[in-house]
C-alpha cells in the first residue's frame, strides 16, 4: 500500500462539486483526487475555486493531469480561496480533466485531509444567435408563429 485515498462526495450538482479526500499510506505515490468518470455533467472543463487542507507529516502537490499547479505544505492547516481571480484553471485543453495528488514524505501513520471546491465551467457556444434588423417605411406588421418564427410584412 503506497498511497490510499478515500473520497467523499459532499456535492455533485450540474455546476459545482465539493469533495473531501482522506490520504493515508506507507510511502509516496500519485493518485487521482478528482476522477471525471465519477461525476455528472461537463466534468472535464473545471476550475478549482477553493481548497482547504491539512497534511500531517508529508507535503504534496496537485496537478491537472500532468501539469503541476499547487504545492501543499506539511503540518500547516491552510485554506486558499481562488474565487477573486476566477478560480484555478487548467492551462491547456484537458484530455481527461482529472486532478491528481503526488505526495512527498508520506509514511506510516501520516494522514492528510483535502477539501476541494470545484466549479464546472459553463458550456462555450461556438455559434452566436442571429440578429436581424428590419427597416420599414410606413406600417410594419410583425407576426409570430408557434414554431418560433417571426415574420415582418
Secondary structure, DSSP 8 states (H G I E B T S, - for coil): --EEEEEEEEEE-SSEEEEEEEEEESS--EEEEE-GGGS-SS-SSEEEEEEEEEEES-EEEEEETTEEEEEE-SS--EEEE-GGGT-EE-SS--SS--EEEEEES--TT-EEEEEEEEEE-----SS---------SS---EEE-TTS-EEE-
